[in-house]
Amino acid sequence: FLLVVVHLFIVQTSAFIVITPTERQVFNHSTALFGPQDYDRTAPLAVVNPVYACASGGPIQNPTQLDGAIVLVKRGPSASSDAKCTFVEKALNVKQKGAIGFVLGNDEPTGLLTMNAPSDFDSSLLDDLPSLSLNKI
């Protein structure tokens, strides 16, 4: 899992953009099947701690950093872990701490992933949280 120090992150329907003092990079991404499908947000990036954002892995340790931020969360943990949770649980956990965007960092060798929600999930709970996944960056 890569931690990148940057000045600005832009989350748009068409692109995930990283702007540093010396460069601008655009990354391929996949918008989740939950949350808004059309979005444009600009905010600082925060990396959630613990990195999986699963309630069973313990409480989020850096809630003030997540407030008003686009939050990077690591995919996983593996199915055998006690700290596993669904994509929507991760999104809800960071939203409850004030996140304005949810980015899942996919470190599995599966290619670009489209996140989905369980069929009984109330999608209105995430109507205002753009959610997307990236491959390892």
VOGU-3710 file (C-alpha; in Angstrom, 3 decimals, decimal comma):
1> fllvvvhlfi> 0,000/0,000/0,000  1,571/3,232/-1,147  1,305/6,482/0,784  1,659/9,489/-1,492  2,180/12,990/-0,113  0,485/15,494/-2,386  -1,147/18,849/-2,227  -4,431/18,235/-4,052  -6,678/15,383/-5,151  -9,525/15,801/-7,595
11> vqtsafivit> -12,217/13,152/-7,911  -14,312/13,480/-11,055  -16,591/11,103/-12,902  -14,087/10,995/-15,737  -10,778/11,030/-13,817  -8,901/10,708/-10,558  -6,275/13,436/-10,607  -3,266/13,891/-8,350  -1,626/17,310/-8,351  1,743/17,787/-6,659
21> pterqvfnhs> 4,022/20,816/-6,754  5,893/19,330/-9,736  3,393/17,252/-11,705  -0,193/16,332/-12,525  -1,166/12,663/-12,907  -4,448/11,145/-14,043  -5,294/7,577/-12,992  -7,808/5,096/-14,367  -10,520/4,295/-11,884  -13,855/2,559/-11,560
31> talfgpqdyd> -16,870/4,254/-9,990  -18,729/2,127/-7,427  -22,242/0,937/-8,171  -23,334/2,762/-4,995  -23,042/6,488/-4,337  -23,387/9,264/-6,905  -22,544/8,341/-10,485  -21,727/11,924/-11,500  -19,382/13,890/-9,244  -16,633/16,489/-9,065
41> rtaplavvnp> -14,847/16,996/-5,741  -11,537/18,607/-4,855  -10,053/18,106/-1,386  -6,960/17,003/0,486  -6,284/13,285/0,701  -6,369/11,471/4,019  -5,320/7,870/4,574  -7,585/6,207/7,107  -6,044/4,529/10,153  -6,492/1,573/10,438
51> vyacasggpi> -6,034/1,283/6,667  -8,946/-1,133/6,065  -11,581/1,077/7,793  -13,414/-1,977/9,122  -15,128/-1,514/12,482  -14,045/-4,995/13,546  -10,423/-3,880/13,092  -10,816/-1,234/15,774  -12,029/2,370/15,821  -10,745/4,889/13,304
61> qnptqldgai> -7,725/6,566/14,910  -7,572/9,755/12,798  -11,159/11,059/12,494  -10,215/14,753/12,370  -8,010/14,134/9,311  -10,940/12,522/7,464  -13,344/15,424/7,947  -13,730/17,198/4,595  -11,184/14,927/2,881  -11,114/12,405/0,086
71> vlvkrgpsas> -10,242/9,273/2,036  -8,010/6,472/0,809  -8,863/3,024/2,189  -7,017/-0,221/1,520  -8,861/-3,145/-0,025  -9,072/-6,199/2,193  -8,189/-7,660/4,535  -8,288/-11,256/3,371  -11,398/-13,311/3,957  -9,650/-15,203/6,765
81> sdakctfvek> -9,079/-12,040/8,816  -11,220/-11,003/11,764  -11,153/-7,393/10,513  -12,939/-7,959/7,187  -15,918/-5,875/6,022  -17,802/-4,992/2,834  -17,084/-2,061/0,524  -20,197/-0,233/1,742  -19,166/-0,717/5,375  -15,803/0,886/4,580
91> alnvkqkgai> -17,557/3,768/2,811  -20,036/4,274/5,651  -17,263/4,210/8,261  -15,315/7,032/6,585  -18,481/8,982/5,751  -19,397/8,969/9,441  -16,078/10,738/10,082  -16,839/13,493/7,535  -15,252/12,140/4,331  -16,450/13,791/1,112
101> gfvlgndept> -14,995/11,071/-1,149  -14,047/7,402/-0,753  -11,178/5,859/-2,732  -10,461/2,159/-2,422  -6,829/1,295/-3,106  -6,897/-2,141/-4,720  -3,644/-3,959/-4,026  -4,963/-7,322/-5,249  -3,824/-8,568/-8,688  -7,414/-8,474/-9,987
111> glltmnapsd> -7,243/-5,450/-12,255  -9,644/-2,540/-11,983  -12,471/-3,390/-9,588  -16,041/-2,065/-9,557  -17,391/-2,013/-6,004  -20,961/-3,148/-5,425  -23,355/-3,257/-2,491  -25,394/-6,099/-0,999  -28,862/-6,333/-2,578  -30,557/-5,355/0,701
121> fdssllddlp> -28,379/-2,242/1,229  -30,173/1,125/1,523  -28,272/2,991/-1,196  -29,606/6,355/0,020  -27,081/6,117/2,892  -24,258/6,809/0,420  -26,039/9,045/-2,119  -23,659/11,922/-1,358  -20,325/10,039/-1,137  -18,495/9,546/-4,445
131> slslnki> -16,838/6,143/-4,218  -14,280/4,680/-6,593  -11,472/2,194/-6,778  -7,950/2,459/-8,147  -5,371/-0,154/-8,940  -2,127/0,001/-7,017  -0,522/3,423/-7,566
//
